[in-house]
Amino acid sequence: MTLLVCPVTRSELRLQKITIKTKSFREGEKEIIAEGILFADNDWFYPIIDRVPRLLVESFLDYEKFLQENLDNYANLKNNLLK
């Protein structure tokens, strides 16, 4: 997570886990974030879908259905970004 930053604000991202999977490696099992949301400063947010962070500026529009299902205040956050 320390390598990822918001492409707009360059701020650190905070993770909200939605779906977690466990994967076995030689070193043991590790937690994999299958679905989640990354939050940055100034109301920016980005979905994680199929283990891939979608760090494009328009991700909040491209993955609207996913975000509506997983963010109670999606409509307010979307309106803030559209301003």
N, C-alpha and C positions, 0 to 999 in steps of 0.2 A: 504493500500500500504506500510506502514512503516514496516509491518511484513515480506514482501517478499523481498528477495535479490537474486541476480544472483548466481546460484549454482557454477559457475566457478570462478568469480572474487570477489564474496561477496560484490559487490557494490550495491548501491541503484538502483532501477528500475524506469525508466521514462515511462509514459503511453502515447501512441498514441491511441485515441479512433477512432474506425471505425463505429461500430453500437451500439447505445444506446437504451435501452428499459426502460420503467418506470414500476415499480411494486408497488402495494399498500400494505402497512403494517398497523398495528394498529396505529403506530406513524405518518402515512402519507405516501405519495409516495416517493420512492427513485429511483435514477438513477442506472441502472444496466448496466455494460459493457458486451454486448453480444459478440462483436468481437473487438479485438484491438491487439496492439503489445507492448510488454515491451522491453525497450532498457536498456542495461547495459554498463559499461565501456568496452573498448577494442573491440568494434564492436559486442558484443554479443547481441542477440535479441531473443525473445520468443513470439509465438503467443498466443492470447486468443481466443479460439473457443468454442462456445456454453457456454459462461460465465466461462470457466475453463482455467486458465493459464497453458500452457504446458511448464513446467520448466525443461525439459530434455535437456541435452547437444546436442543431435541429432535432436531436434525439428525443426531446420532450414532446415533439410533434409526431415523429416517425413511429414511436412506440407508445402512443397515447392510450391504447386499450390496456396494455400491461400496466402502465402507470395509474390509470383510473382504478384498476382492480386492486392495486397495492398501496395507494396513497390516498388517505381520506381527504386531504386538502389539495388534491391535484388541480382542481379548477382555479383556486386562488393562486397557486404557484405558477400555473400556466399564464394567467392574466398578468402577474407581476413581470414575467419574462417578456411577454408580448409588448409591454409598455416600453 
